Amino acid sequence: MTQLILKDIPPELAEAITEVAAGEDRVIIEYQGKRVAAVSLDLLEWIEEIEDQIDREEIRKAREEMAQEGTIPWEQVKAELNL
């Protein structure tokens, strides 16, 4: 994730960032015709935790599938792909 230090920015953007930092608002910023959002760090951390939970569930399912169905040996994969 990229981290930026903002110094010289337009007053409107500074105000929006202040509101987001205080947890008072979420902001949609349009940049080069594309919409991007600015959210508080608390909300970002919450979103990342949900993503981590989803990842852990997918890993659990994949491991369960491997235990039930087995795996394909790497040598077999290489042979099938002519590697």
C-alpha positions as CSV (number, residue, x, y, z in Angstrom):
1,M,0.0,0.0,0.0
2,T,1.3,3.4,-0.9
3,Q,1.6,6.1,1.8
4,L,1.8,9.8,0.8
5,I,2.7,12.9,2.8
6,L,0.5,15.7,1.7
7,K,1.8,19.2,2.2
8,D,0.7,21.7,-0.4
9,I,-2.9,20.8,-1.4
10,P,-6.0,22.8,-2.4
11,P,-8.1,23.9,0.6
12,E,-11.1,21.8,-0.5
13,L,-9.0,18.6,-0.5
14,A,-7.4,19.5,2.8
15,E,-10.9,20.0,4.3
16,A,-12.1,16.7,2.9
17,I,-9.1,14.8,4.2
18,T,-9.6,16.4,7.7
19,E,-13.2,15.1,7.7
20,V,-12.1,11.7,6.7
21,A,-9.3,11.6,9.3
22,A,-11.7,12.6,12.0
23,G,-14.0,9.7,10.9
24,E,-16.8,12.2,10.1
25,D,-17.1,11.4,6.4
26,R,-16.1,9.3,3.4
27,V,-15.1,11.2,0.4
28,I,-15.2,10.3,-3.3
29,I,-12.5,12.1,-5.3
30,E,-12.5,12.3,-9.0
31,Y,-9.0,12.0,-10.6
32,Q,-8.4,12.0,-14.3
33,G,-12.1,11.0,-14.8
34,K,-12.0,8.1,-12.4
35,R,-13.7,8.0,-9.0
36,V,-11.5,7.1,-6.0
37,A,-12.5,7.1,-2.4
38,A,-10.8,8.3,0.8
39,V,-11.8,6.6,4.0
40,S,-10.7,6.8,7.6
41,L,-7.8,4.5,8.7
42,D,-10.3,2.7,11.1
43,L,-12.6,1.9,8.1
44,L,-9.6,0.8,6.0
45,E,-8.4,-1.5,8.8
46,W,-11.9,-3.0,9.1
47,I,-12.1,-3.6,5.4
48,E,-8.6,-5.3,5.4
49,E,-9.7,-7.5,8.3
50,I,-12.8,-8.6,6.4
51,E,-10.5,-9.3,3.3
52,D,-8.2,-11.4,5.6
53,Q,-11.1,-13.4,6.9
54,I,-12.3,-14.1,3.4
55,D,-8.7,-15.2,2.5
56,R,-8.5,-17.5,5.5
57,E,-11.8,-19.1,4.6
58,E,-10.6,-19.7,1.0
59,I,-7.4,-21.2,2.3
60,R,-9.4,-23.5,4.6
61,K,-11.6,-24.6,1.7
62,A,-8.6,-25.2,-0.6
63,R,-6.8,-27.3,2.1
64,E,-10.0,-29.3,2.6
65,E,-10.3,-29.9,-1.1
66,M,-6.7,-31.0,-1.2
67,A,-7.2,-33.4,1.7
68,Q,-10.3,-34.9,0.0
69,E,-9.1,-35.0,-3.6
70,G,-5.4,-35.1,-3.3
71,T,-2.9,-33.1,-5.3
72,I,-1.1,-33.4,-8.7
73,P,2.6,-34.1,-8.4
74,W,4.7,-31.2,-9.8
75,E,6.6,-33.6,-12.1
76,Q,3.3,-34.6,-13.7
77,V,2.3,-31.0,-14.2
78,K,5.6,-30.2,-15.8
79,A,5.3,-33.2,-18.1
80,E,1.8,-32.3,-19.2
81,L,2.9,-28.7,-20.0
82,N,6.2,-29.9,-21.7
83,L,8.3,-28.0,-19.2
